Amino acid sequence: MKTLTITEGRGRLGFWLRKAVAGEDIGFVFGDRIVALRPVEIFSGDYALQEYGLNAREMAKAGRRIKKNIARERKRGTLKTFTGDISALRD
């Protein structure tokens, strides 16, 4: 791992970003710790598992149930549109 001070890295930040994207381990010294510079995914494919403990099958089942509930509420006319005012959703 190539470790840099913040001052060293700042001057050639684009260079170090390209290295990190190419798979090289780049770290910045921050106090007594090293902070890694790594690309991250914007979409987390395992978000439901991490956040709710649901596997792909359970998530699909939950999605169908939620869509069914929304359709039922829409048919009843009890679905409320969120306008940005949380107090407007209260009965």
PyMOL Python script that loads the backbone (N, CA, C, O; Angstrom):
from pymol import cmd

cmd.read_pdbstr("""\
ATOM      1  N   MET A   1       0.848  -1.182   0.000  1.00  0.00           N
ATOM      2  CA  MET A   1       0.000   0.000   0.000  1.00  0.00           C
ATOM      3  C   MET A   1       0.886   1.235   0.000  1.00  0.00           C
ATOM      4  O   MET A   1       1.833   1.346   0.780  1.00  0.00           O
ATOM      5  N   LYS A   2       0.562   2.145  -0.880  1.00  0.00           N
ATOM      6  CA  LYS A   2       1.251   3.426  -0.928  1.00  0.00           C
ATOM      7  C   LYS A   2       0.536   4.351   0.051  1.00  0.00           C
ATOM      8  O   LYS A   2      -0.666   4.587  -0.076  1.00  0.00           O
ATOM      9  N   THR A   3       1.272   4.871   1.022  1.00  0.00           N
ATOM     10  CA  THR A   3       0.675   5.788   1.994  1.00  0.00           C
ATOM     11  C   THR A   3       1.212   7.192   1.774  1.00  0.00           C
ATOM     12  O   THR A   3       2.397   7.394   1.511  1.00  0.00           O
ATOM     13  N   LEU A   4       0.311   8.150   1.889  1.00  0.00           N
ATOM     14  CA  LEU A   4       0.637   9.551   1.634  1.00  0.00           C
ATOM     15  C   LEU A   4       0.113  10.419   2.764  1.00  0.00           C
ATOM     16  O   LEU A   4      -0.864  10.078   3.430  1.00  0.00           O
ATOM     17  N   THR A   5       0.777  11.541   2.966  1.00  0.00           N
ATOM     18  CA  THR A   5       0.196  12.547   3.855  1.00  0.00           C
ATOM     19  C   THR A   5      -0.866  13.282   3.045  1.00  0.00           C
ATOM     20  O   THR A   5      -0.894  13.178   1.819  1.00  0.00           O
ATOM     21  N   ILE A   6      -1.714  14.003   3.706  1.00  0.00           N
ATOM     22  CA  ILE A   6      -2.751  14.764   3.000  1.00  0.00           C
ATOM     23  C   ILE A   6      -2.100  15.778   2.067  1.00  0.00           C
ATOM     24  O   ILE A   6      -2.554  15.966   0.939  1.00  0.00           O
ATOM     25  N   THR A   7      -1.044  16.427   2.532  1.00  0.00           N
ATOM     26  CA  THR A   7      -0.347  17.421   1.713  1.00  0.00           C
ATOM     27  C   THR A   7       0.239  16.779   0.458  1.00  0.00           C
ATOM     28  O   THR A   7       0.133  17.348  -0.629  1.00  0.00           O
ATOM     29  N   GLU A   8       0.853  15.606   0.590  1.00  0.00           N
ATOM     30  CA  GLU A   8       1.425  14.911  -0.569  1.00  0.00           C
ATOM     31  C   GLU A   8       0.338  14.527  -1.572  1.00  0.00           C
ATOM     32  O   GLU A   8       0.514  14.697  -2.778  1.00  0.00           O
ATOM     33  N   GLY A   9      -0.757  14.021  -1.083  1.00  0.00           N
ATOM     34  CA  GLY A   9      -1.823  13.548  -1.957  1.00  0.00           C
ATOM     35  C   GLY A   9      -2.605  14.653  -2.626  1.00  0.00           C
ATOM     36  O   GLY A   9      -3.067  14.494  -3.756  1.00  0.00           O
ATOM     37  N   ARG A  10      -2.760  15.771  -1.943  1.00  0.00           N
ATOM     38  CA  ARG A  10      -3.578  16.871  -2.454  1.00  0.00           C
ATOM     39  C   ARG A  10      -3.039  17.416  -3.776  1.00  0.00           C
ATOM     40  O   ARG A  10      -3.814  17.720  -4.683  1.00  0.00           O
ATOM     41  N   GLY A  11      -1.732  17.540  -3.886  1.00  0.00           N
ATOM     42  CA  GLY A  11      -1.130  18.114  -5.089  1.00  0.00           C
ATOM     43  C   GLY A  11      -1.356  17.285  -6.345  1.00  0.00           C
ATOM     44  O   GLY A  11      -1.420  17.833  -7.446  1.00  0.00           O
ATOM     45  N   ARG A  12      -1.478  15.984  -6.194  1.00  0.00           N
ATOM     46  CA  ARG A  12      -1.658  15.088  -7.347  1.00  0.00           C
ATOM     47  C   ARG A  12      -2.859  14.175  -7.119  1.00  0.00           C
ATOM     48  O   ARG A  12      -2.804  12.979  -7.405  1.00  0.00           O
ATOM     49  N   LEU A  13      -3.934  14.743  -6.607  1.00  0.00           N
ATOM     50  CA  LEU A  13      -5.095  13.930  -6.238  1.00  0.00           C
ATOM     51  C   LEU A  13      -5.636  13.126  -7.414  1.00  0.00           C
ATOM     52  O   LEU A  13      -5.963  11.950  -7.258  1.00  0.00           O
ATOM     53  N   GLY A  14      -5.735  13.740  -8.583  1.00  0.00           N
ATOM     54  CA  GLY A  14      -6.219  13.021  -9.767  1.00  0.00           C
ATOM     55  C   GLY A  14      -5.363  11.803 -10.087  1.00  0.00           C
ATOM     56  O   GLY A  14      -5.885  10.747 -10.444  1.00  0.00           O
ATOM     57  N   PHE A  15      -4.062  11.950  -9.960  1.00  0.00           N
ATOM     58  CA  PHE A  15      -3.123  10.852 -10.196  1.00  0.00           C
ATOM     59  C   PHE A  15      -3.414   9.698  -9.244  1.00  0.00           C
ATOM     60  O   PHE A  15      -3.489   8.545  -9.667  1.00  0.00           O
ATOM     61  N   TRP A  16      -3.579  10.011  -7.951  1.00  0.00           N
ATOM     62  CA  TRP A  16      -3.816   8.967  -6.946  1.00  0.00           C
ATOM     63  C   TRP A  16      -5.197   8.338  -7.111  1.00  0.00           C
ATOM     64  O   TRP A  16      -5.370   7.145  -6.860  1.00  0.00           O
ATOM     65  N   LEU A  17      -6.181   9.136  -7.533  1.00  0.00           N
ATOM     66  CA  LEU A  17      -7.513   8.579  -7.796  1.00  0.00           C
ATOM     67  C   LEU A  17      -7.455   7.571  -8.941  1.00  0.00           C
ATOM     68  O   LEU A  17      -8.054   6.500  -8.859  1.00  0.00           O
ATOM     69  N   ARG A  18      -6.734   7.913 -10.007  1.00  0.00           N
ATOM     70  CA  ARG A  18      -6.591   6.976 -11.136  1.00  0.00           C
ATOM     71  C   ARG A  18      -5.920   5.684 -10.681  1.00  0.00           C
ATOM     72  O   ARG A  18      -6.325   4.598 -11.093  1.00  0.00           O
ATOM     73  N   LYS A  19      -4.903   5.793  -9.840  1.00  0.00           N
ATOM     74  CA  LYS A  19      -4.217   4.606  -9.319  1.00  0.00           C
ATOM     75  C   LYS A  19      -5.189   3.739  -8.510  1.00  0.00           C
ATOM     76  O   LYS A  19      -5.210   2.517  -8.655  1.00  0.00           O
ATOM     77  N   ALA A  20      -5.991   4.385  -7.658  1.00  0.00           N
ATOM     78  CA  ALA A  20      -6.940   3.641  -6.823  1.00  0.00           C
ATOM     79  C   ALA A  20      -7.990   2.939  -7.683  1.00  0.00           C
ATOM     80  O   ALA A  20      -8.329   1.782  -7.432  1.00  0.00           O
ATOM     81  N   VAL A  21      -8.500   3.633  -8.689  1.00  0.00           N
ATOM     82  CA  VAL A  21      -9.495   3.042  -9.589  1.00  0.00           C
ATOM     83  C   VAL A  21      -8.890   1.866 -10.346  1.00  0.00           C
ATOM     84  O   VAL A  21      -9.591   0.906 -10.667  1.00  0.00           O
ATOM     85  N   ALA A  22      -7.598   1.938 -10.631  1.00  0.00           N
ATOM     86  CA  ALA A  22      -6.907   0.852 -11.338  1.00  0.00           C
ATOM     87  C   ALA A  22      -6.623  -0.337 -10.425  1.00  0.00           C
ATOM     88  O   ALA A  22      -6.117  -1.363 -10.880  1.00  0.00           O
ATOM     89  N   GLY A  23      -6.946  -0.206  -9.142  1.00  0.00           N
ATOM     90  CA  GLY A  23      -6.796  -1.340  -8.235  1.00  0.00           C
ATOM     91  C   GLY A  23      -5.633  -1.254  -7.266  1.00  0.00           C
ATOM     92  O   GLY A  23      -5.439  -2.158  -6.454  1.00  0.00           O
ATOM     93  N   GLU A  24      -4.860  -0.189  -7.337  1.00  0.00           N
ATOM     94  CA  GLU A  24      -3.740  -0.051  -6.405  1.00  0.00           C
ATOM     95  C   GLU A  24      -4.252   0.376  -5.033  1.00  0.00           C
ATOM     96  O   GLU A  24      -5.227   1.120  -4.925  1.00  0.00           O
ATOM     97  N   ASP A  25      -3.581  -0.103  -3.990  1.00  0.00           N
ATOM     98  CA  ASP A  25      -3.928   0.288  -2.624  1.00  0.00           C
ATOM     99  C   ASP A  25      -3.266   1.622  -2.312  1.00  0.00           C
ATOM    100  O   ASP A  25      -2.040   1.733  -2.289  1.00  0.00           O
ATOM    101  N   ILE A  26      -4.085   2.619  -2.076  1.00  0.00           N
ATOM    102  CA  ILE A  26      -3.611   3.961  -1.749  1.00  0.00           C
ATOM    103  C   ILE A  26      -4.218   4.333  -0.405  1.00  0.00           C
ATOM    104  O   ILE A  26      -5.414   4.142  -0.184  1.00  0.00           O
ATOM    105  N   GLY A  27      -3.399   4.860   0.487  1.00  0.00           N
ATOM    106  CA  GLY A  27      -3.897   5.264   1.794  1.00  0.00           C
ATOM    107  C   GLY A  27      -3.385   6.632   2.180  1.00  0.00           C
ATOM    108  O   GLY A  27      -2.266   7.009   1.833  1.00  0.00           O
ATOM    109  N   PHE A  28      -4.201   7.367   2.894  1.00  0.00           N
ATOM    110  CA  PHE A  28      -3.821   8.673   3.414  1.00  0.00           C
ATOM    111  C   PHE A  28      -3.644   8.561   4.918  1.00  0.00           C
ATOM    112  O   PHE A  28      -4.485   7.989   5.611  1.00  0.00           O
ATOM    113  N   VAL A  29      -2.544   9.112   5.418  1.00  0.00           N
ATOM    114  CA  VAL A  29      -2.306   9.135   6.855  1.00  0.00           C
ATOM    115  C   VAL A  29      -3.148  10.264   7.431  1.00  0.00           C
ATOM    116  O   VAL A  29      -3.033  11.416   7.015  1.00  0.00           O
ATOM    117  N   PHE A  30      -3.990   9.920   8.387  1.00  0.00           N
ATOM    118  CA  PHE A  30      -4.862  10.901   9.029  1.00  0.00           C
ATOM    119  C   PHE A  30      -4.738  10.690  10.533  1.00  0.00           C
ATOM    120  O   PHE A  30      -5.360   9.790  11.098  1.00  0.00           O
ATOM    121  N   GLY A  31      -3.934  11.525  11.172  1.00  0.00           N
ATOM    122  CA  GLY A  31      -3.654  11.328  12.589  1.00  0.00           C
ATOM    123  C   GLY A  31      -2.857  10.050  12.762  1.00  0.00           C
ATOM    124  O   GLY A  31      -1.800   9.885  12.155  1.00  0.00           O
ATOM    125  N   ASP A  32      -3.361   9.149  13.587  1.00  0.00           N
ATOM    126  CA  ASP A  32      -2.664   7.875  13.805  1.00  0.00           C
ATOM    127  C   ASP A  32      -3.295   6.734  13.011  1.00  0.00           C
ATOM    128  O   ASP A  32      -3.058   5.563  13.306  1.00  0.00           O
ATOM    129  N   ARG A  33      -4.100   7.078  11.998  1.00  0.00           N
ATOM    130  CA  ARG A  33      -4.784   6.056  11.206  1.00  0.00           C
ATOM    131  C   ARG A  33      -4.479   6.230   9.731  1.00  0.00           C
ATOM    132  O   ARG A  33      -4.023   7.287   9.294  1.00  0.00           O
ATOM    133  N   ILE A  34      -4.738   5.183   8.977  1.00  0.00           N
ATOM    134  CA  ILE A  34      -4.617   5.247   7.519  1.00  0.00           C
ATOM    135  C   ILE A  34      -6.011   5.048   6.937  1.00  0.00           C
ATOM    136  O   ILE A  34      -6.708   4.090   7.272  1.00  0.00           O
ATOM    137  N   VAL A  35      -6.402   5.964   6.065  1.00  0.00           N
ATOM    138  CA  VAL A  35      -7.714   5.911   5.422  1.00  0.00           C
ATOM    139  C   VAL A  35      -7.502   5.490   3.975  1.00  0.00           C
ATOM    140  O   VAL A  35      -6.777   6.150   3.231  1.00  0.00           O
ATOM    141  N   ALA A  36      -8.135   4.389   3.578  1.00  0.00           N
ATOM    142  CA  ALA A  36      -7.956   3.835   2.232  1.00  0.00           C
ATOM    143  C   ALA A  36      -8.747   4.630   1.203  1.00  0.00           C
ATOM    144  O   ALA A  36      -9.854   5.101   1.465  1.00  0.00           O
ATOM    145  N   LEU A  37      -8.152   4.763   0.041  1.00  0.00           N
ATOM    146  CA  LEU A  37      -8.799   5.407  -1.095  1.00  0.00           C
ATOM    147  C   LEU A  37      -9.204   4.292  -2.045  1.00  0.00           C
ATOM    148  O   LEU A  37      -8.357   3.666  -2.681  1.00  0.00           O
ATOM    149  N   ARG A  38     -10.523   4.047  -2.135  1.00  0.00           N
ATOM    150  CA  ARG A  38     -11.023   2.945  -2.964  1.00  0.00           C
ATOM    151  C   ARG A  38     -12.308   3.360  -3.677  1.00  0.00           C
ATOM    152  O   ARG A  38     -13.097   4.134  -3.135  1.00  0.00           O
ATOM    153  N   PRO A  39     -12.517   2.854  -4.875  1.00  0.00           N
ATOM    154  CA  PRO A  39     -13.799   3.107  -5.536  1.00  0.00           C
ATOM    155  C   PRO A  39     -14.911   2.318  -4.841  1.00  0.00           C
ATOM    156  O   PRO A  39     -14.673   1.234  -4.308  1.00  0.00           O
ATOM    157  N   VAL A  40     -16.099   2.861  -4.852  1.00  0.00           N
ATOM    158  CA  VAL A  40     -17.252   2.179  -4.260  1.00  0.00           C
ATOM    159  C   VAL A  40     -18.374   2.115  -5.285  1.00  0.00           C
ATOM    160  O   VAL A  40     -18.443   2.933  -6.202  1.00  0.00           O
ATOM    161  N   GLU A  41     -19.242   1.141  -5.118  1.00  0.00           N
ATOM    162  CA  GLU A  41     -20.415   1.014  -5.979  1.00  0.00           C
ATOM    163  C   GLU A  41     -21.485   1.978  -5.490  1.00  0.00           C
ATOM    164  O   GLU A  41     -21.680   2.137  -4.285  1.00  0.00           O
ATOM    165  N   ILE A  42     -22.169   2.614  -6.411  1.00  0.00           N
ATOM    166  CA  ILE A  42     -23.257   3.513  -6.035  1.00  0.00           C
ATOM    167  C   ILE A  42     -24.476   2.690  -5.650  1.00  0.00           C
ATOM    168  O   ILE A  42     -25.211   3.056  -4.732  1.00  0.00           O
ATOM    169  N   PHE A  43     -24.694   1.581  -6.347  1.00  0.00           N
ATOM    170  CA  PHE A  43     -25.818   0.697  -6.056  1.00  0.00           C
ATOM    171  C   PHE A  43     -25.291  -0.501  -5.289  1.00  0.00           C
ATOM    172  O   PHE A  43     -24.362  -1.173  -5.736  1.00  0.00           O
ATOM    173  N   SER A  44     -25.875  -0.764  -4.155  1.00  0.00           N
ATOM    174  CA  SER A  44     -25.462  -1.918  -3.366  1.00  0.00           C
ATOM    175  C   SER A  44     -26.432  -3.056  -3.632  1.00  0.00           C
ATOM    176  O   SER A  44     -27.595  -2.996  -3.232  1.00  0.00           O
ATOM    177  N   GLY A  45     -25.955  -4.087  -4.303  1.00  0.00           N
ATOM    178  CA  GLY A  45     -26.795  -5.228  -4.642  1.00  0.00           C
ATOM    179  C   GLY A  45     -27.267  -6.013  -3.436  1.00  0.00           C
ATOM    180  O   GLY A  45     -28.277  -6.714  -3.508  1.00  0.00           O
ATOM    181  N   ASP A  46     -26.548  -5.904  -2.327  1.00  0.00           N
ATOM    182  CA  ASP A  46     -26.947  -6.641  -1.129  1.00  0.00           C
ATOM    183  C   ASP A  46     -27.511  -5.717  -0.047  1.00  0.00           C
ATOM    184  O   ASP A  46     -27.472  -6.045   1.139  1.00  0.00           O
ATOM    185  N   TYR A  47     -28.038  -4.556  -0.465  1.00  0.00           N
ATOM    186  CA  TYR A  47     -28.587  -3.595   0.489  1.00  0.00           C
ATOM    187  C   TYR A  47     -29.684  -4.210   1.357  1.00  0.00           C
ATOM    188  O   TYR A  47     -29.675  -4.038   2.576  1.00  0.00           O
ATOM    189  N   ALA A  48     -30.618  -4.918   0.749  1.00  0.00           N
ATOM    190  CA  ALA A  48     -31.729  -5.510   1.506  1.00  0.00           C
ATOM    191  C   ALA A  48     -31.220  -6.506   2.538  1.00  0.00           C
ATOM    192  O   ALA A  48     -31.759  -6.593   3.641  1.00  0.00           O
ATOM    193  N   LEU A  49     -30.195  -7.249   2.186  1.00  0.00           N
ATOM    194  CA  LEU A  49     -29.619  -8.200   3.131  1.00  0.00           C
ATOM    195  C   LEU A  49     -28.940  -7.464   4.279  1.00  0.00           C
ATOM    196  O   LEU A  49     -29.137  -7.810   5.443  1.00  0.00           O
ATOM    197  N   GLN A  50     -28.148  -6.461   3.957  1.00  0.00           N
ATOM    198  CA  GLN A  50     -27.443  -5.705   4.996  1.00  0.00           C
ATOM    199  C   GLN A  50     -28.408  -4.945   5.896  1.00  0.00           C
ATOM    200  O   GLN A  50     -28.272  -4.962   7.119  1.00  0.00           O
ATOM    201  N   GLU A  51     -29.374  -4.284   5.289  1.00  0.00           N
ATOM    202  CA  GLU A  51     -30.264  -3.403   6.049  1.00  0.00           C
ATOM    203  C   GLU A  51     -31.388  -4.152   6.756  1.00  0.00           C
ATOM    204  O   GLU A  51     -31.719  -3.834   7.897  1.00  0.00           O
ATOM    205  N   TYR A  52     -31.975  -5.142   6.092  1.00  0.00           N
ATOM    206  CA  TYR A  52     -33.167  -5.803   6.623  1.00  0.00           C
ATOM    207  C   TYR A  52     -32.998  -7.297   6.869  1.00  0.00           C
ATOM    208  O   TYR A  52     -33.889  -7.931   7.435  1.00  0.00           O
ATOM    209  N   GLY A  53     -31.879  -7.864   6.456  1.00  0.00           N
ATOM    210  CA  GLY A  53     -31.661  -9.296   6.641  1.00  0.00           C
ATOM    211  C   GLY A  53     -32.461 -10.151   5.666  1.00  0.00           C
ATOM    212  O   GLY A  53     -32.752 -11.312   5.957  1.00  0.00           O
ATOM    213  N   LEU A  54     -32.824  -9.585   4.502  1.00  0.00           N
ATOM    214  CA  LEU A  54     -33.623 -10.319   3.510  1.00  0.00           C
ATOM    215  C   LEU A  54     -32.743 -10.819   2.371  1.00  0.00           C
ATOM    216  O   LEU A  54     -31.921 -10.075   1.836  1.00  0.00           O
ATOM    217  N   ASN A  55     -32.923 -12.086   2.005  1.00  0.00           N
ATOM    218  CA  ASN A  55     -32.221 -12.589   0.824  1.00  0.00           C
ATOM    219  C   ASN A  55     -33.035 -12.203  -0.417  1.00  0.00           C
ATOM    220  O   ASN A  55     -34.097 -11.593  -0.293  1.00  0.00           O
ATOM    221  N   ALA A  56     -32.550 -12.549  -1.593  1.00  0.00           N
ATOM    222  CA  ALA A  56     -33.195 -12.132  -2.844  1.00  0.00           C
ATOM    223  C   ALA A  56     -34.633 -12.643  -2.945  1.00  0.00           C
ATOM    224  O   ALA A  56     -35.518 -11.910  -3.386  1.00  0.00           O
ATOM    225  N   ARG A  57     -34.873 -13.891  -2.542  1.00  0.00           N
ATOM    226  CA  ARG A  57     -36.220 -14.465  -2.616  1.00  0.00           C
ATOM    227  C   ARG A  57     -37.174 -13.734  -1.675  1.00  0.00           C
ATOM    228  O   ARG A  57     -38.299 -13.404  -2.050  1.00  0.00           O
ATOM    229  N   GLU A  58     -36.711 -13.485  -0.452  1.00  0.00           N
ATOM    230  CA  GLU A  58     -37.544 -12.782   0.529  1.00  0.00           C
ATOM    231  C   GLU A  58     -37.822 -11.344   0.090  1.00  0.00           C
ATOM    232  O   GLU A  58     -38.914 -10.824   0.317  1.00  0.00           O
ATOM    233  N   MET A  59     -36.833 -10.703  -0.539  1.00  0.00           N
ATOM    234  CA  MET A  59     -37.021  -9.334  -1.010  1.00  0.00           C
ATOM    235  C   MET A  59     -38.050  -9.280  -2.137  1.00  0.00           C
ATOM    236  O   MET A  59     -38.877  -8.369  -2.180  1.00  0.00           O
ATOM    237  N   ALA A  60     -38.002 -10.249  -3.044  1.00  0.00           N
ATOM    238  CA  ALA A  60     -38.988 -10.307  -4.131  1.00  0.00           C
ATOM    239  C   ALA A  60     -40.389 -10.498  -3.566  1.00  0.00           C
ATOM    240  O   ALA A  60     -41.342  -9.871  -4.028  1.00  0.00           O
ATOM    241  N   LYS A  61     -40.510 -11.368  -2.563  1.00  0.00           N
ATOM    242  CA  LYS A  61     -41.803 -11.614  -1.918  1.00  0.00           C
ATOM    243  C   LYS A  61     -42.302 -10.340  -1.236  1.00  0.00           C
ATOM    244  O   LYS A  61     -43.482 -10.004  -1.337  1.00  0.00           O
ATOM    245  N   ALA A  62     -41.413  -9.634  -0.547  1.00  0.00           N
ATOM    246  CA  ALA A  62     -41.791  -8.384   0.120  1.00  0.00           C
ATOM    247  C   ALA A  62     -42.222  -7.345  -0.911  1.00  0.00           C
ATOM    248  O   ALA A  62     -43.183  -6.609  -0.686  1.00  0.00           O
ATOM    249  N   GLY A  63     -41.516  -7.281  -2.043  1.00  0.00           N
ATOM    250  CA  GLY A  63     -41.871  -6.338  -3.100  1.00  0.00           C
ATOM    251  C   GLY A  63     -43.262  -6.596  -3.651  1.00  0.00           C
ATOM    252  O   GLY A  63     -44.027  -5.659  -3.881  1.00  0.00           O
ATOM    253  N   ARG A  64     -43.593  -7.874  -3.865  1.00  0.00           N
ATOM    254  CA  ARG A  64     -44.942  -8.222  -4.355  1.00  0.00           C
ATOM    255  C   ARG A  64     -46.007  -7.838  -3.330  1.00  0.00           C
ATOM    256  O   ARG A  64     -47.061  -7.310  -3.684  1.00  0.00           O
ATOM    257  N   ARG A  65     -45.716  -8.113  -2.047  1.00  0.00           N
ATOM    258  CA  ARG A  65     -46.673  -7.783  -0.988  1.00  0.00           C
ATOM    259  C   ARG A  65     -46.891  -6.268  -0.908  1.00  0.00           C
ATOM    260  O   ARG A  65     -48.026  -5.812  -0.765  1.00  0.00           O
ATOM    261  N   ILE A  66     -45.819  -5.497  -0.998  1.00  0.00           N
ATOM    262  CA  ILE A  66     -45.925  -4.036  -0.929  1.00  0.00           C
ATOM    263  C   ILE A  66     -46.726  -3.504  -2.110  1.00  0.00           C
ATOM    264  O   ILE A  66     -47.590  -2.646  -1.931  1.00  0.00           O
ATOM    265  N   LYS A  67     -46.450  -4.005  -3.323  1.00  0.00           N
ATOM    266  CA  LYS A  67     -47.199  -3.562  -4.506  1.00  0.00           C
ATOM    267  C   LYS A  67     -48.678  -3.895  -4.373  1.00  0.00           C
ATOM    268  O   LYS A  67     -49.533  -3.099  -4.760  1.00  0.00           O
ATOM    269  N   LYS A  68     -48.982  -5.072  -3.824  1.00  0.00           N
ATOM    270  CA  LYS A  68     -50.368  -5.482  -3.623  1.00  0.00           C
ATOM    271  C   LYS A  68     -51.061  -4.545  -2.624  1.00  0.00           C
ATOM    272  O   LYS A  68     -52.206  -4.144  -2.832  1.00  0.00           O
ATOM    273  N   ASN A  69     -50.360  -4.205  -1.545  1.00  0.00           N
ATOM    274  CA  ASN A  69     -50.927  -3.293  -0.542  1.00  0.00           C
ATOM    275  C   ASN A  69     -51.173  -1.906  -1.125  1.00  0.00           C
ATOM    276  O   ASN A  69     -52.196  -1.286  -0.832  1.00  0.00           O
ATOM    277  N   ILE A  70     -50.254  -1.416  -1.943  1.00  0.00           N
ATOM    278  CA  ILE A  70     -50.425  -0.104  -2.570  1.00  0.00           C
ATOM    279  C   ILE A  70     -51.621  -0.123  -3.506  1.00  0.00           C
ATOM    280  O   ILE A  70     -52.418   0.815  -3.510  1.00  0.00           O
ATOM    281  N   ALA A  71     -51.758  -1.185  -4.305  1.00  0.00           N
ATOM    282  CA  ALA A  71     -52.897  -1.295  -5.226  1.00  0.00           C
ATOM    283  C   ALA A  71     -54.209  -1.315  -4.450  1.00  0.00           C
ATOM    284  O   ALA A  71     -55.181  -0.681  -4.862  1.00  0.00           O
ATOM    285  N   ARG A  72     -54.246  -2.039  -3.330  1.00  0.00           N
ATOM    286  CA  ARG A  72     -55.452  -2.112  -2.497  1.00  0.00           C
ATOM    287  C   ARG A  72     -55.802  -0.729  -1.934  1.00  0.00           C
ATOM    288  O   ARG A  72     -56.960  -0.315  -1.972  1.00  0.00           O
ATOM    289  N   GLU A  73     -54.810  -0.029  -1.421  1.00  0.00           N
ATOM    290  CA  GLU A  73     -55.040   1.316  -0.863  1.00  0.00           C
ATOM    291  C   GLU A  73     -55.498   2.289  -1.953  1.00  0.00           C
ATOM    292  O   GLU A  73     -56.375   3.120  -1.720  1.00  0.00           O
ATOM    293  N   ARG A  74     -54.905   2.182  -3.134  1.00  0.00           N
ATOM    294  CA  ARG A  74     -55.285   3.052  -4.248  1.00  0.00           C
ATOM    295  C   ARG A  74     -56.740   2.793  -4.642  1.00  0.00           C
ATOM    296  O   ARG A  74     -57.491   3.733  -4.902  1.00  0.00           O
ATOM    297  N   LYS A  75     -57.139   1.510  -4.684  1.00  0.00           N
ATOM    298  CA  LYS A  75     -58.507   1.136  -5.050  1.00  0.00           C
ATOM    299  C   LYS A  75     -59.503   1.659  -4.018  1.00  0.00           C
ATOM    300  O   LYS A  75     -60.588   2.116  -4.377  1.00  0.00           O
ATOM    301  N   ARG A  76     -59.138   1.593  -2.741  1.00  0.00           N
ATOM    302  CA  ARG A  76     -60.004   2.093  -1.661  1.00  0.00           C
ATOM    303  C   ARG A  76     -60.066   3.620  -1.620  1.00  0.00           C
ATOM    304  O   ARG A  76     -60.986   4.201  -1.045  1.00  0.00           O
ATOM    305  N   GLY A  77     -59.076   4.253  -2.236  1.00  0.00           N
ATOM    306  CA  GLY A  77     -59.010   5.712  -2.190  1.00  0.00           C
ATOM    307  C   GLY A  77     -58.383   6.233  -0.905  1.00  0.00           C
ATOM    308  O   GLY A  77     -58.553   7.400  -0.553  1.00  0.00           O
ATOM    309  N   THR A  78     -57.664   5.373  -0.212  1.00  0.00           N
ATOM    310  CA  THR A  78     -57.057   5.781   1.058  1.00  0.00           C
ATOM    311  C   THR A  78     -55.562   6.066   0.931  1.00  0.00           C
ATOM    312  O   THR A  78     -54.899   6.356   1.927  1.00  0.00           O
ATOM    313  N   LEU A  79     -55.034   5.987  -0.277  1.00  0.00           N
ATOM    314  CA  LEU A  79     -53.620   6.269  -0.494  1.00  0.00           C
ATOM    315  C   LEU A  79     -53.411   7.777  -0.442  1.00  0.00           C
ATOM    316  O   LEU A  79     -54.123   8.528  -1.108  1.00  0.00           O
ATOM    317  N   LYS A  80     -52.438   8.220   0.344  1.00  0.00           N
ATOM    318  CA  LYS A  80     -52.160   9.649   0.471  1.00  0.00           C
ATOM    319  C   LYS A  80     -50.865   9.976  -0.260  1.00  0.00           C
ATOM    320  O   LYS A  80     -49.897   9.219  -0.198  1.00  0.00           O
ATOM    321  N   THR A  81     -50.858  11.107  -0.950  1.00  0.00           N
ATOM    322  CA  THR A  81     -49.668  11.570  -1.648  1.00  0.00           C
ATOM    323  C   THR A  81     -48.816  12.377  -0.683  1.00  0.00           C
ATOM    324  O   THR A  81     -49.319  13.262   0.010  1.00  0.00           O
ATOM    325  N   PHE A  82     -47.533  12.073  -0.641  1.00  0.00           N
ATOM    326  CA  PHE A  82     -46.628  12.824   0.226  1.00  0.00           C
ATOM    327  C   PHE A  82     -46.183  14.081  -0.500  1.00  0.00           C
ATOM    328  O   PHE A  82     -45.565  14.008  -1.562  1.00  0.00           O
ATOM    329  N   THR A  83     -46.495  15.225   0.072  1.00  0.00           N
ATOM    330  CA  THR A  83     -46.178  16.519  -0.538  1.00  0.00           C
ATOM    331  C   THR A  83     -44.936  17.150   0.056  1.00  0.00           C
ATOM    332  O   THR A  83     -44.515  18.222  -0.379  1.00  0.00           O
ATOM    333  N   GLY A  84     -44.350  16.504   1.034  1.00  0.00           N
ATOM    334  CA  GLY A  84     -43.189  17.061   1.714  1.00  0.00           C
ATOM    335  C   GLY A  84     -43.524  17.520   3.119  1.00  0.00           C
ATOM    336  O   GLY A  84     -42.627  17.825   3.904  1.00  0.00           O
ATOM    337  N   ASP A  85     -44.812  17.571   3.445  1.00  0.00           N
ATOM    338  CA  ASP A  85     -45.260  17.992   4.774  1.00  0.00           C
ATOM    339  C   ASP A  85     -45.725  16.756   5.537  1.00  0.00           C
ATOM    340  O   ASP A  85     -46.802  16.224   5.269  1.00  0.00           O
ATOM    341  N   ILE A  86     -44.913  16.303   6.486  1.00  0.00           N
ATOM    342  CA  ILE A  86     -45.216  15.073   7.226  1.00  0.00           C
ATOM    343  C   ILE A  86     -46.517  15.190   8.016  1.00  0.00           C
ATOM    344  O   ILE A  86     -47.234  14.203   8.180  1.00  0.00           O
ATOM    345  N   SER A  87     -46.821  16.380   8.502  1.00  0.00           N
ATOM    346  CA  SER A  87     -48.045  16.543   9.301  1.00  0.00           C
ATOM    347  C   SER A  87     -49.301  16.366   8.449  1.00  0.00           C
ATOM    348  O   SER A  87     -50.363  16.055   8.989  1.00  0.00           O
ATOM    349  N   ALA A  88     -49.205  16.554   7.137  1.00  0.00           N
ATOM    350  CA  ALA A  88     -50.358  16.375   6.251  1.00  0.00           C
ATOM    351  C   ALA A  88     -50.754  14.908   6.130  1.00  0.00           C
ATOM    352  O   ALA A  88     -51.874  14.615   5.713  1.00  0.00           O
ATOM    353  N   LEU A  89     -49.877  13.986   6.480  1.00  0.00           N
ATOM    354  CA  LEU A  89     -50.182  12.561   6.392  1.00  0.00           C
ATOM    355  C   LEU A  89     -50.956  12.063   7.604  1.00  0.00           C
ATOM    356  O   LEU A  89     -51.525  10.972   7.573  1.00  0.00           O
ATOM    357  N   ARG A  90     -50.979  12.846   8.656  1.00  0.00           N
ATOM    358  CA  ARG A  90     -51.681  12.428   9.871  1.00  0.00           C
ATOM    359  C   ARG A  90     -53.185  12.590   9.695  1.00  0.00           C
ATOM    360  O   ARG A  90     -53.654  13.527   9.048  1.00  0.00           O
ATOM    361  N   ASP A  91     -53.926  11.663  10.281  1.00  0.00           N
ATOM    362  CA  ASP A  91     -55.399  11.732  10.190  1.00  0.00           C
ATOM    363  C   ASP A  91     -55.950  12.793  11.101  1.00  0.00           C
ATOM    364  O   ASP A  91     -57.164  12.992  11.155  1.00  0.00           O
TER     365      ASP A  91
END
""", "prot")
cmd.dss("prot")
cmd.show_as("cartoon", "prot")
cmd.util.cbc("prot")
cmd.orient("prot")
